[in-house]
Amino acid sequence: MANPPIGTIQKRDNYLCQYCGKDGLESLDNWHDSTVDHFRPRKYGGTDDSENLVTSCGHCNSIKGDRLFGSIEECKVYILKRRAELQITFEAVKKAVRG
Ligand SMILES: [Zn+2]
């Protein structure tokens, strides 16, 4: 099946990251960071059909990578847990560098 036109998936999802809720229309930076994720990764046979595509911010898309999940909800739990862990690492690095 042909790829949906650019922006179609983000419009359908109201430019909200389906994993963390980041609003892609809140700012230029958020808009620039808005990506489309293959929920079922291509490496596992995921297609470009719109049912397999979800709006994702770049951060969530990067954390998810090419992992395979049974449901959006399961994926969301994984990503939010990783984000919380990364937040702790980030705070430690920031404190070490900036005091
Ligand atoms: Zn996100």
Residues whose N, C-alpha, C, O or C-beta is under 5 A from the ligand:
A	BS01	ZN	C17 Y19 C20 G21 K22 S56 C57 C60
